[in-house]
Amino acid sequence: MCTPVQMEAVLGMLAASNPEAPPETWRSYREMLKEGFVSIDRRLQEYGPLEPERFSLDEANQRLAQREDLVRWRRA
């Protein structure tokens, strides 16, 4: 998803925006980002190759509608 250099650049910008934050904060952010990217990479491998030529707007809208129904049900 992103290179270690890019991740460090983002963390550097965050650190610059809050220079008084303790170092543990940045270690936590770094670990969360790392875990998130590992999770994304794992799921992409599980799904297999993406097939953009097979995309169907109707199928995508149906899946979104189903998810929306589930979210409404959880809120109720």
C-alpha positions as CSV (number, residue, x, y, z in Angstrom):
1,M,0.0,0.0,0.0
2,C,2.7,2.5,0.9
3,T,6.4,2.3,1.3
4,P,8.2,2.7,4.6
5,V,9.5,6.0,3.5
6,Q,6.0,7.3,2.7
7,M,4.7,6.0,6.1
8,E,7.6,7.8,7.9
9,A,6.8,11.0,6.0
10,V,3.2,10.9,7.1
11,L,4.3,10.2,10.7
12,G,6.8,13.1,10.4
13,M,4.0,15.5,9.4
14,L,1.8,14.3,12.2
15,A,4.7,14.7,14.7
16,A,5.3,18.2,13.4
17,S,1.6,19.1,13.9
18,N,1.9,18.1,17.6
19,P,5.5,18.4,18.8
20,E,4.5,18.0,22.5
21,A,3.1,14.5,22.0
22,P,5.1,11.8,23.8
23,P,7.2,9.4,21.6
24,E,4.8,6.5,22.6
25,T,2.1,8.2,20.6
26,W,4.2,7.9,17.4
27,R,5.2,4.4,18.1
28,S,1.5,3.5,18.6
29,Y,0.6,5.2,15.3
30,R,3.4,3.5,13.5
31,E,2.3,0.1,14.8
32,M,-1.4,0.7,13.9
33,L,-0.5,1.8,10.4
34,K,1.8,-1.3,9.9
35,E,-1.0,-3.6,11.2
36,G,-3.5,-2.0,8.9
37,F,-1.4,-2.3,5.8
38,V,-0.6,-5.9,6.6
39,S,-4.3,-6.6,6.9
40,I,-5.1,-4.8,3.6
41,D,-2.3,-6.7,1.8
42,R,-3.5,-10.0,3.3
43,R,-7.1,-9.4,2.1
44,L,-6.0,-8.3,-1.3
45,Q,-4.1,-11.6,-1.7
46,E,-7.1,-13.6,-0.4
47,Y,-9.4,-11.9,-3.0
48,G,-7.1,-12.8,-5.8
49,P,-6.4,-10.6,-8.9
50,L,-8.7,-7.7,-9.4
51,E,-10.7,-7.7,-12.5
52,P,-11.7,-4.2,-13.5
53,E,-13.1,-5.3,-16.8
54,R,-15.6,-7.4,-14.9
55,F,-17.0,-4.5,-12.8
56,S,-20.8,-4.3,-12.7
57,L,-22.4,-1.1,-11.4
58,D,-25.6,-2.9,-10.7
59,E,-23.8,-5.6,-8.6
60,A,-21.9,-2.9,-6.7
61,N,-25.1,-1.0,-6.0
62,Q,-26.8,-4.2,-4.8
63,R,-24.0,-5.0,-2.4
64,L,-24.0,-1.4,-1.1
65,A,-27.8,-1.5,-0.6
66,Q,-27.4,-4.8,1.4
67,R,-24.7,-3.2,3.6
68,E,-26.8,-0.2,4.1
69,D,-29.7,-2.4,5.3
70,L,-27.4,-4.1,7.8
71,V,-26.2,-0.8,9.1
72,R,-29.8,0.4,9.6
73,W,-30.7,-2.8,11.3
74,R,-27.8,-2.4,13.8
75,R,-28.7,1.2,14.6
76,A,-32.3,0.3,15.4
